[in-house]
């Protein structure tokens, strides 16, 4: 059975990982090679970005893209139906890595 000190250390470690996971995450960090390979017909994240029917050079570029275009790209190449569904799944996987 864990002692109080071990439990306290465990809680500190978990809080540190939660703090790390709660910051802003770039799209390229969320949609990394492992996620892309697991959930799409692409082998690498770079393929996803290179073949996209839109430009993702900046946040401004991203904001200008119609959601229907993003959703269509996701539906055509991923196991998800919408962009938001894909991003939610990527976020969950990203955060889960901190707690392994």
Rosetta blueprint (number, residue, H / E / L):
1 X L
2 X L
3 X L
4 X H
5 X H
6 X H
7 X H
8 X H
9 X H
10 X H
11 X H
12 X H
13 X H
14 X H
15 X H
16 X H
17 X H
18 X H
19 X H
20 X H
21 X H
22 X L
23 X L
24 X L
25 X L
26 X L
27 X H
28 X H
29 X H
30 X H
31 X L
32 X L
33 X H
34 X H
35 X H
36 X H
37 X H
38 X H
39 X H
40 X E
41 X L
42 X L
43 X L
44 X L
45 X H
46 X H
47 X H
48 X H
49 X H
50 X H
51 X H
52 X L
53 X L
54 X L
55 X L
56 X L
57 X L
58 X L
59 X H
60 X H
61 X H
62 X H
63 X H
64 X H
65 X L
66 X L
67 X H
68 X H
69 X H
70 X H
71 X H
72 X H
73 X H
74 X H
75 X H
76 X H
77 X H
78 X E
79 X L
80 X L
81 X L
82 X L
83 X H
84 X H
85 X H
86 X H
87 X H
88 X H
89 X H
90 X H
91 X H
92 X H
93 X H
94 X H
95 X H
96 X H
97 X H
98 X H
99 X L
100 X L
